[in-house]
């Protein structure tokens, strides 16, 4: 056994969760090592939808513009199409991913960022390169084998897959970000709910110039009704745009009880031809792989000094585009807490809030993603396409919708309604942004929860109640226009107040923990020219919001307070786990 390698945090896995954890920790100055059993970062597109909350995280971590430069922009994502093949009949479309005009307005009001399509094989290098540049030590071809933990840290045994030898890495904390078959989560004994392997799917990555079938209806996703398709058990094939309009990924189903088919190039090309519907277009198969649809979530994300995030603790199909987003946000939630515990600012019990805050989110996204699969069935029910039948009968059912009959009128209405209902998958803005935390790292202000005025899965509702993400509003500072979200983060606590909040400003400057102050009002460093902040803040000018490093409100006081120093000190002690 060679000399033990030491670090503060060991991260197993270099995917979205592991890479984001490394980037955040290195940004905060926390020594960390990332190990991955693979010889490279992701070499296939995998996850791709990147929502506004994740873009806010990347904005705070300083890599937003690198992602924007490489991603497919929002306006090219949103004509989700249902068809018999790309070259065949179109059955309908859904304006998706914020491209419906009404939804687009909600996106613009909700965040300074825009969602985009950033395939994982492009995203991972952005995250990892920035992490390494800031101090992360990365080890490829290094396989996690096991770990033991004691009162002071975790000792992990890893194997160098090039040399074949094993060695130990000693860390104060271990993060398992090693995917849906996580060995770290299994070794940590994290309890899981749900089940694995509920359906089988195949990914086929290929190159083909499909502009003549797609550029006029630009989209990330094209759903194809094709006999023999069983993606997630719903009876469709999926053509996904990786790069407009010449790199693609097809998702095709298989009977999970019978096992995956032989993934030959000939088999892959036959599936591509069936879904594209044009045998004359040149096609180059790049890769194919089988995977299973899962519906599993961890009930607890930590055991002692071992924490897990990403697919290790929430395993679900790609519906709603929630996987990598939730993974990045897991890491962002955990990183600042580890930093403050490691430097002695916070009590280790702060780390208990990681499970309390993120496990409910993980369970929600697993449930939502699987529900979205089931909600596709009405599209095919409208065409009598779910009952066993010959391909000829399915095509006849599809053709019947064009008839001038009462039955066809009913069929067309049912089909329109079924396709429109897919907004719960493709425009679930509230799922992306309505996260509300309840934990020891949040100080309730005693106000009753007002609930949601509209459907909380479809619509974002900003709130400044403790446990909610700080509302976005455009403010100014001199000639600059910036978001309220741009005034917080950067690994620090921030106190926002206004004219009359001098007691809060003095209280912030008197704390042992550095607390940045933001004063918003006429003649102040920050001004509110549109009046949006006055409307969204839900406090008086002399009130205060204490915002955590991850942009969530930790404490709220709606008015001035002569005892502001004591109130703020108590809030910080609570959040940091000292009470």
C-alpha positions as CSV (number, residue, x, y, z in Angstrom):
1,X,0.0,0.0,0.0
2,X,1.5,3.3,-1.1
3,X,1.5,6.6,0.9
4,X,-1.9,7.9,1.8
5,X,-3.1,10.9,-0.2
6,X,-4.8,13.6,1.9
7,X,-7.4,16.3,1.1
8,X,-10.3,18.0,2.7
9,X,-13.0,16.6,0.4
10,X,-12.8,13.6,-1.9
11,X,-15.4,13.5,-4.7
12,X,-16.1,10.2,-6.5
13,X,-17.4,11.0,-10.0
14,X,-16.8,13.7,-12.5
15,X,-20.4,14.1,-13.9
16,X,-22.6,17.1,-13.3
17,X,-22.8,16.6,-9.6
18,X,-19.2,15.8,-9.0
19,X,-17.8,18.4,-11.3
20,X,-20.1,21.1,-9.8
21,X,-19.1,20.2,-6.3
22,X,-15.4,20.4,-7.3
23,X,-16.0,23.8,-9.0
24,X,-17.9,25.3,-6.0
25,X,-15.4,23.9,-3.4
26,X,-12.4,25.2,-5.4
27,X,-14.1,28.5,-5.9
28,X,-14.5,28.7,-2.1
29,X,-10.8,27.7,-1.5
30,X,-11.5,24.2,-0.2
31,X,-8.9,21.5,-1.2
32,X,-10.5,18.7,-3.1
33,X,-9.7,15.7,-5.2
34,X,-12.0,14.2,-7.9
35,X,-11.6,10.6,-8.9
36,X,-13.3,8.9,-11.8
37,X,-13.0,5.3,-13.0
38,X,-13.2,6.5,-16.6
39,X,-10.4,7.6,-18.9
40,X,-12.2,10.8,-19.9
41,X,-15.1,13.0,-19.3
42,X,-18.5,12.2,-20.8
43,X,-18.1,11.2,-24.5
44,X,-21.9,11.2,-25.3
45,X,-24.5,13.9,-25.0
46,X,-26.6,12.4,-22.2
47,X,-28.2,15.1,-20.1
48,X,-28.8,18.4,-21.9
49,X,-31.7,20.7,-20.8
50,X,-30.2,23.3,-18.6
51,X,-32.8,25.3,-16.7
52,X,-32.7,28.9,-15.3
53,X,-31.9,27.9,-11.7
54,X,-28.9,25.9,-12.9
55,X,-27.8,28.8,-15.0
56,X,-28.0,31.0,-11.9
57,X,-25.7,28.6,-10.1
58,X,-23.3,28.7,-13.1
59,X,-23.5,32.5,-13.2
60,X,-22.5,32.7,-9.5
61,X,-19.6,30.2,-10.1
62,X,-18.4,32.3,-13.0
63,X,-18.9,30.0,-16.0
64,X,-22.3,31.1,-17.3
65,X,-20.9,32.7,-20.4
66,X,-18.8,29.7,-21.3
67,X,-22.0,27.6,-21.3
68,X,-24.0,30.2,-23.3
69,X,-21.3,30.3,-25.9
70,X,-21.5,26.6,-26.6
71,X,-25.1,25.8,-25.9
72,X,-28.1,25.7,-28.3
73,X,-30.0,28.8,-27.3
74,X,-33.5,28.8,-26.0
75,X,-35.3,30.0,-29.1
76,X,-34.1,26.9,-31.0
77,X,-35.4,24.5,-28.4
78,X,-39.1,24.9,-28.3
79,X,-41.2,23.3,-31.1
80,X,-41.6,19.9,-29.5
81,X,-43.1,18.0,-32.4
82,X,-45.3,14.8,-32.5
83,X,-45.1,13.1,-35.9
84,X,-45.1,9.7,-37.7
85,X,-41.5,10.3,-38.7
86,X,-39.4,13.5,-39.3
87,X,-40.2,13.2,-43.0
88,X,-43.8,12.0,-42.3
89,X,-47.0,13.5,-41.0
90,X,-47.0,16.0,-38.2
91,X,-49.6,15.4,-35.5
92,X,-49.1,18.5,-33.4
93,X,-46.5,20.7,-31.5
94,X,-46.0,22.1,-28.1
95,X,-44.3,25.4,-27.6
96,X,-41.7,24.2,-25.0
97,X,-38.9,25.2,-22.7
98,X,-40.2,28.8,-22.3
99,X,-40.9,29.5,-25.9
100,X,-44.7,29.9,-25.5
101,X,-45.1,33.8,-25.4
102,X,-46.9,33.7,-22.1
103,X,-44.4,31.3,-20.5
104,X,-41.5,33.3,-22.0
105,X,-42.6,36.4,-20.2
106,X,-42.6,34.4,-16.9
107,X,-39.1,33.2,-17.7
108,X,-37.9,36.8,-18.2
109,X,-39.6,38.0,-15.0
110,X,-38.2,35.1,-13.0
111,X,-34.4,35.2,-13.6
112,X,-31.5,37.1,-15.1
113,X,-30.6,33.9,-16.9
114,X,-32.0,31.9,-19.9
115,X,-32.3,28.2,-20.1
116,X,-30.4,26.5,-22.9
117,X,-29.5,23.1,-24.3
118,X,-26.0,22.2,-23.2
119,X,-25.2,18.5,-23.8
120,X,-23.3,16.8,-21.1
121,X,-20.2,16.1,-23.2
122,X,-19.9,19.9,-23.6
123,X,-20.9,20.8,-20.1
124,X,-18.6,18.6,-18.1
125,X,-15.4,20.1,-19.6
126,X,-16.6,23.6,-18.7
127,X,-17.1,22.6,-15.1
128,X,-14.1,20.4,-14.7
129,X,-11.6,22.8,-16.5
130,X,-12.7,25.7,-14.3
131,X,-12.5,23.5,-11.2
132,X,-9.0,22.3,-12.0
133,X,-7.9,25.9,-12.8
134,X,-9.1,26.9,-9.3
135,X,-7.3,24.1,-7.5
136,X,-9.2,20.7,-7.9
137,X,-6.9,17.7,-8.4
138,X,-8.4,15.4,-10.9
139,X,-7.5,11.7,-11.3
140,X,-8.8,9.7,-14.2
141,X,-8.7,5.9,-14.4
142,X,-9.1,5.8,-10.6
143,X,-11.8,3.5,-9.3
144,X,-13.4,3.9,-5.9
145,X,-13.5,0.5,-4.1
146,X,-14.6,1.2,-0.5
147,X,-14.5,3.6,2.4
148,X,-14.3,3.6,6.2
149,X,-15.0,6.5,8.4
150,X,-14.2,7.6,11.9
151,X,-14.7,10.6,14.1
152,X,-12.2,12.7,12.1
153,X,-12.6,11.7,8.5
154,X,-13.1,9.2,5.8
155,X,-10.5,6.8,4.3
156,X,-11.3,5.7,0.8
157,X,-9.5,2.8,-1.0
158,X,-9.1,3.4,-4.7
159,X,-7.5,1.5,-7.5
160,X,-5.3,3.0,-10.2
161,X,-6.7,1.2,-13.3
162,X,-3.5,1.9,-15.3
163,X,-1.0,0.6,-12.8
164,X,-3.4,-1.9,-11.2
165,X,-2.4,-1.0,-7.6
166,X,-4.6,0.3,-4.8
167,X,-4.0,3.2,-2.4
168,X,-5.8,5.2,0.1
169,X,-7.1,8.8,0.0
170,X,-7.8,10.3,3.4
171,X,-10.4,13.1,3.5
172,X,-12.4,15.0,6.0
173,X,-15.5,14.4,3.9
174,X,-16.5,12.2,1.0
175,X,-19.0,13.1,-1.7
176,X,-20.4,10.2,-3.7
177,X,-21.4,11.6,-7.2
178,X,-20.9,8.3,-8.9
179,X,-24.2,7.9,-10.8
180,X,-27.2,5.7,-10.8
181,X,-25.3,2.6,-9.7
182,X,-23.5,4.5,-6.9
183,X,-21.1,2.3,-4.9
184,X,-20.6,5.1,-2.5
185,X,-24.4,5.3,-1.7
186,X,-24.5,1.5,-1.4
187,X,-21.5,1.4,1.0
188,X,-23.0,4.3,3.0
189,X,-26.2,2.3,3.4
190,X,-28.4,5.2,2.2
191,X,-32.1,4.0,2.3
192,X,-33.8,4.1,-1.1
193,X,-37.5,4.2,-2.1
194,X,-38.9,3.2,-5.5
195,X,-37.5,0.7,-8.0
196,X,-34.9,0.4,-10.7
197,X,-35.3,-1.0,-14.2
198,X,-39.0,-0.2,-14.8
199,X,-38.4,0.0,-18.6
200,X,-35.6,-0.4,-21.2
201,X,-34.2,2.3,-23.6
202,X,-31.5,2.5,-26.1
203,X,-29.5,5.7,-27.0
204,X,-28.2,6.0,-30.6
205,X,-26.0,8.9,-31.4
206,X,-25.7,9.7,-35.1
207,X,-24.8,12.4,-37.6
208,X,-27.1,13.4,-40.4
209,X,-28.1,16.6,-42.1
210,X,-31.8,16.8,-41.1
211,X,-32.2,20.6,-41.6
212,X,-34.9,20.2,-44.2
213,X,-37.1,18.3,-41.7
214,X,-36.3,20.4,-38.6
215,X,-34.9,23.9,-39.2
216,X,-38.4,25.3,-40.0
217,X,-39.7,23.9,-36.6
218,X,-36.6,24.1,-34.4
219,X,-36.7,21.9,-31.4
220,X,-34.7,19.9,-28.9
221,X,-37.2,17.0,-29.2
222,X,-39.2,15.3,-31.9
223,X,-41.5,12.5,-30.7
224,X,-42.2,9.8,-33.4
225,X,-45.1,7.4,-33.3
226,X,-43.6,4.3,-34.7
227,X,-44.8,0.6,-34.5
228,X,-42.4,-1.3,-32.2
229,X,-41.4,1.7,-30.1
230,X,-41.6,1.3,-26.4
231,X,-39.7,4.1,-24.8
232,X,-40.6,4.1,-21.2
233,X,-43.6,1.8,-22.2
234,X,-45.4,4.7,-23.9
235,X,-45.1,3.7,-27.6
236,X,-42.9,6.3,-29.2
237,X,-39.4,6.9,-30.5
238,X,-37.6,10.1,-29.7
239,X,-35.3,12.1,-32.0
240,X,-33.3,14.6,-30.0
241,X,-31.2,17.4,-31.5
242,X,-27.7,17.4,-30.1
243,X,-26.3,20.2,-32.4
244,X,-28.6,21.9,-34.9
245,X,-29.1,20.3,-37.3
246,X,-26.6,17.6,-38.0
247,X,-25.9,15.8,-34.7
248,X,-28.7,13.7,-33.1
249,X,-29.6,11.2,-30.5
250,X,-32.4,8.7,-30.8
251,X,-34.0,7.1,-27.8
252,X,-35.7,3.8,-28.7
253,X,-37.3,1.3,-26.3
254,X,-36.8,-2.4,-25.7
255,X,-38.5,-5.0,-23.5
256,X,-36.5,-4.8,-20.3
257,X,-37.6,-8.4,-19.3
258,X,-36.1,-9.8,-22.5
259,X,-32.9,-7.8,-22.3
260,X,-31.4,-5.3,-24.7
261,X,-31.0,-6.3,-28.4
262,X,-27.6,-6.7,-30.1
263,X,-26.6,-3.1,-30.7
264,X,-24.9,-3.6,-34.1
265,X,-24.4,-0.7,-36.5
266,X,-27.0,-2.3,-38.8
267,X,-29.6,-2.4,-36.0
268,X,-28.9,1.2,-35.0
269,X,-29.2,2.4,-38.6
270,X,-32.5,0.6,-39.1
271,X,-33.9,2.4,-36.1
272,X,-32.6,5.8,-37.3
273,X,-34.2,5.2,-40.8
274,X,-37.5,4.3,-39.2
275,X,-37.7,7.5,-37.2
276,X,-36.3,9.8,-39.8
277,X,-38.4,8.4,-42.6
278,X,-35.9,9.2,-45.4
279,X,-33.7,6.3,-46.6
280,X,-31.7,8.6,-48.9
281,X,-30.1,10.8,-46.3
282,X,-26.5,9.8,-45.4
283,X,-26.3,8.6,-41.8
284,X,-23.2,8.0,-39.6
285,X,-23.7,6.0,-36.4
286,X,-21.4,7.3,-33.7
287,X,-22.5,5.1,-30.7
288,X,-25.3,3.1,-29.2
289,X,-25.9,2.0,-25.6
290,X,-28.7,0.5,-23.5
291,X,-30.1,1.9,-20.2
292,X,-33.1,1.4,-18.0
293,X,-35.8,3.8,-16.8
294,X,-35.6,4.1,-13.0
295,X,-37.9,5.4,-10.4
296,X,-35.8,5.5,-7.2
297,X,-34.8,8.1,-4.7
298,X,-32.8,8.2,-1.5
299,X,-34.6,9.0,1.7
300,X,-31.4,10.3,3.2
301,X,-28.4,11.8,1.4
302,X,-25.8,11.4,4.1
303,X,-24.3,9.0,6.6
304,X,-21.8,10.6,8.9
305,X,-19.1,12.2,6.9
306,X,-20.3,10.7,3.6
307,X,-22.6,12.7,1.4
308,X,-24.2,11.7,-2.0
309,X,-25.7,13.8,-4.7
310,X,-26.9,13.6,-8.3
311,X,-28.0,10.3,-9.8
312,X,-26.6,8.5,-6.8
313,X,-29.7,9.7,-4.9
314,X,-32.3,10.4,-7.5
315,X,-32.7,8.1,-10.4
316,X,-35.3,8.8,-13.0
317,X,-35.9,9.1,-16.8
318,X,-34.9,12.3,-18.6
319,X,-38.4,13.6,-18.8
320,X,-38.7,17.3,-17.8
321,X,-34.9,17.7,-18.2
322,X,-34.4,17.5,-14.4
323,X,-31.5,15.2,-13.9
324,X,-28.3,17.2,-14.4
325,X,-30.1,20.4,-13.1
326,X,-30.9,18.7,-9.8
327,X,-27.4,17.3,-9.6
328,X,-25.7,20.7,-10.1
329,X,-28.0,22.2,-7.5
330,X,-27.3,19.4,-5.0
331,X,-23.6,20.2,-5.2
332,X,-24.2,23.9,-4.9
333,X,-26.3,23.4,-1.8
334,X,-23.7,21.2,-0.1
335,X,-20.4,23.0,-1.0
336,X,-20.9,26.2,1.0
337,X,-21.9,24.2,4.0
338,X,-18.8,22.0,3.8
339,X,-16.6,25.1,3.5
340,X,-18.0,26.8,6.6
341,X,-17.8,23.6,8.6
342,X,-14.3,22.9,7.5
343,X,-13.0,26.4,8.4
344,X,-14.7,26.2,11.8
345,X,-17.3,28.9,11.2
346,X,-20.2,26.5,11.3
347,X,-21.1,23.5,13.6
348,X,-21.1,20.2,11.8
349,X,-24.9,20.0,12.4
350,X,-25.2,22.5,9.5
351,X,-24.6,19.6,7.2
352,X,-27.8,17.9,8.4
353,X,-29.7,20.5,6.4
354,X,-28.4,19.0,3.2
355,X,-30.6,16.0,3.4
356,X,-33.5,18.1,4.9
357,X,-33.4,20.5,2.0
358,X,-32.4,18.3,-1.0
359,X,-34.1,15.0,-0.4
360,X,-37.6,16.4,-0.8
361,X,-36.5,18.0,-4.1
362,X,-35.0,14.7,-5.3
363,X,-38.2,12.8,-4.5
364,X,-40.2,15.4,-6.3
365,X,-38.2,15.3,-9.5
366,X,-38.2,11.5,-9.6
367,X,-42.0,11.5,-9.2
368,X,-42.5,14.3,-11.8
369,X,-40.2,12.7,-14.4
370,X,-41.9,9.4,-14.3
371,X,-45.3,11.0,-14.2
372,X,-44.4,12.9,-17.4
373,X,-43.8,9.6,-19.1
374,X,-47.2,8.3,-18.1
375,X,-48.8,11.6,-19.2
376,X,-47.7,10.9,-22.8
377,X,-50.2,8.0,-23.1
378,X,-53.2,10.2,-23.9
379,X,-51.5,11.3,-27.1
380,X,-51.6,7.7,-28.3
381,X,-55.0,7.0,-26.8
382,X,-56.4,9.7,-29.0
383,X,-55.2,7.7,-31.9
384,X,-56.2,4.3,-30.5
385,X,-52.5,3.6,-30.6
386,X,-52.0,1.8,-27.3
387,X,-53.9,-1.4,-28.0
388,X,-52.1,-4.2,-29.9
389,X,-52.7,-3.7,-33.6
390,X,-50.9,-4.0,-37.0
391,X,-48.9,-1.0,-38.3
392,X,-51.5,-0.7,-41.0
393,X,-54.2,-0.2,-38.4
394,X,-52.2,2.5,-36.6
395,X,-51.6,4.4,-39.8
396,X,-55.4,4.1,-40.5
397,X,-56.2,5.5,-37.1
398,X,-53.8,8.4,-37.7
399,X,-55.3,9.1,-41.1
400,X,-58.9,9.0,-39.7
401,X,-58.3,12.3,-37.8
402,X,-58.5,14.1,-41.2
403,X,-62.0,12.9,-41.9
404,X,-65.1,15.1,-41.9
405,X,-66.9,13.0,-39.3
406,X,-68.1,13.4,-35.8
407,X,-65.6,10.7,-34.7
408,X,-62.8,12.6,-36.3
409,X,-63.9,15.9,-34.7
410,X,-63.7,14.2,-31.3
411,X,-60.4,12.6,-32.2
412,X,-58.8,15.9,-33.2
413,X,-60.0,17.6,-30.0
414,X,-58.6,14.7,-27.8
415,X,-55.3,14.9,-29.7
416,X,-55.0,18.6,-29.3
417,X,-55.8,18.4,-25.6
418,X,-53.4,15.5,-25.0
419,X,-50.5,17.3,-26.7
420,X,-51.2,20.6,-24.9
421,X,-51.2,18.7,-21.5
422,X,-47.5,17.9,-22.2
423,X,-46.8,21.4,-20.9
424,X,-46.3,19.7,-17.5
425,X,-43.2,18.1,-19.0
426,X,-41.9,20.8,-21.4
427,X,-43.0,24.0,-19.5
428,X,-42.9,23.0,-15.8
429,X,-41.4,26.4,-14.8
430,X,-42.5,26.0,-11.2
431,X,-40.8,22.6,-10.8
432,X,-37.6,24.4,-11.9
433,X,-37.8,27.4,-9.6
434,X,-40.4,26.9,-6.8
435,X,-38.1,25.1,-4.4
436,X,-38.8,25.8,-0.7
437,X,-36.4,24.7,2.0
438,X,-37.3,23.7,5.5
439,X,-34.4,22.9,7.7
440,X,-32.2,24.0,10.6
441,X,-30.4,26.3,8.3
442,X,-33.6,28.4,7.8
443,X,-35.1,30.7,10.4
444,X,-38.9,30.9,10.1
445,X,-40.4,34.4,10.4
446,X,-43.7,33.2,11.8
447,X,-45.8,34.2,8.8
448,X,-48.3,31.6,7.5
449,X,-47.3,29.9,4.2
450,X,-49.5,31.6,1.6
451,X,-49.3,28.6,-0.7
452,X,-49.4,29.1,-4.5
453,X,-51.9,31.3,-6.4
454,X,-51.4,29.2,-9.5
455,X,-50.4,25.6,-10.4
456,X,-47.0,25.3,-8.6
457,X,-45.6,22.9,-11.2
458,X,-46.3,25.1,-14.2
459,X,-45.8,28.6,-12.7
460,X,-43.0,30.2,-10.7
461,X,-44.2,32.3,-7.7
462,X,-41.4,34.5,-6.3
463,X,-41.2,34.8,-2.5
464,X,-38.9,36.3,0.1
465,X,-40.1,34.0,2.9
466,X,-37.3,32.2,4.6
467,X,-36.5,29.0,2.7
468,X,-37.3,30.5,-0.8
469,X,-34.8,31.5,-3.4
470,X,-34.3,35.3,-3.4
471,X,-36.6,36.9,-5.9
472,X,-35.0,38.3,-9.1
473,X,-35.5,42.0,-9.8
474,X,-33.5,44.3,-12.1
475,X,-31.8,47.1,-10.1
476,X,-29.1,49.6,-11.0
477,X,-25.8,50.6,-9.6
478,X,-24.5,53.8,-11.3
479,X,-24.6,52.9,-15.0
480,X,-24.8,49.2,-14.4
481,X,-28.0,47.2,-14.5
482,X,-27.9,44.0,-12.5
483,X,-30.1,41.4,-10.9
484,X,-30.7,41.2,-7.2
485,X,-29.3,37.7,-7.5
486,X,-26.0,39.3,-8.7
487,X,-25.6,41.0,-5.3
488,X,-25.6,37.7,-3.4
489,X,-23.7,34.5,-3.6
490,X,-19.9,34.3,-4.0
491,X,-19.6,32.0,-1.0
492,X,-20.8,34.7,1.5
493,X,-23.9,35.7,3.4
494,X,-25.6,38.9,2.3
495,X,-28.0,41.2,4.0
496,X,-30.4,43.2,1.9
497,X,-32.1,46.3,3.3
498,X,-33.2,49.8,2.2
499,X,-33.4,53.4,3.4
500,X,-34.0,53.3,7.2
501,X,-32.2,50.0,7.5
502,X,-29.1,51.5,9.1
503,X,-29.4,49.3,12.2
504,X,-29.3,46.2,10.0
505,X,-26.2,47.5,8.2
506,X,-24.4,48.2,11.5
507,X,-25.5,44.7,12.8
508,X,-24.0,43.1,9.7
509,X,-20.7,44.8,10.1
510,X,-20.5,43.7,13.7
511,X,-20.8,40.0,13.1
512,X,-17.8,37.7,13.4
513,X,-18.8,36.1,10.1
514,X,-18.3,38.5,7.2
515,X,-21.8,39.6,5.9
516,X,-22.0,41.7,2.8
517,X,-24.6,44.5,2.8
518,X,-26.8,45.7,0.0
519,X,-28.8,48.8,0.5
520,X,-31.4,49.5,-2.2
521,X,-33.1,52.8,-2.6
522,X,-32.9,56.3,-4.1
523,X,-29.4,57.8,-3.7
524,X,-28.0,54.5,-2.4
525,X,-25.4,52.2,-3.9
526,X,-28.2,50.3,-5.5
527,X,-31.4,51.8,-6.8
528,X,-34.8,50.3,-7.8
529,X,-35.8,52.4,-10.9
530,X,-38.6,50.1,-12.0
531,X,-40.0,49.6,-8.5
532,X,-39.8,45.8,-9.0
533,X,-37.8,45.2,-5.9
534,X,-40.2,47.2,-3.7
535,X,-43.0,45.0,-5.0
536,X,-41.2,41.6,-4.7
537,X,-39.2,42.0,-1.5
538,X,-42.2,41.7,0.8
539,X,-40.5,43.9,3.4
540,X,-40.5,47.6,4.2
541,X,-37.6,49.8,3.2
542,X,-36.2,49.4,6.7
543,X,-36.7,45.7,6.8
544,X,-34.0,43.1,6.1
545,X,-33.4,39.8,4.3
546,X,-30.4,37.6,5.2
547,X,-29.5,35.5,2.1
548,X,-27.3,32.4,2.3
549,X,-24.4,31.8,-0.1
550,X,-26.7,29.7,-2.3
551,X,-29.1,32.5,-2.8
552,X,-31.8,31.3,-0.5
553,X,-33.4,33.5,2.1
554,X,-32.3,32.4,5.6
555,X,-34.0,35.1,7.7
556,X,-36.5,37.9,7.2
557,X,-37.6,40.8,9.3
558,X,-40.1,43.0,7.6
559,X,-39.3,46.3,9.4
560,X,-36.6,48.2,11.3
561,X,-35.5,46.8,14.6
562,X,-33.7,48.5,17.5
563,X,-32.3,45.1,18.4
564,X,-31.2,44.3,14.9
565,X,-27.7,43.2,16.1
566,X,-29.2,40.6,18.4
567,X,-31.7,39.4,15.9
568,X,-29.1,39.0,13.2
569,X,-26.6,37.3,15.5
570,X,-29.3,34.8,16.6
571,X,-30.2,34.1,13.0
572,X,-26.7,33.4,12.0
573,X,-26.1,31.2,15.0
574,X,-29.2,29.2,14.1
575,X,-28.3,28.9,10.4
576,X,-24.7,27.9,11.2
577,X,-25.9,25.2,13.7
578,X,-24.6,26.8,16.9
579,X,-28.0,26.6,18.6
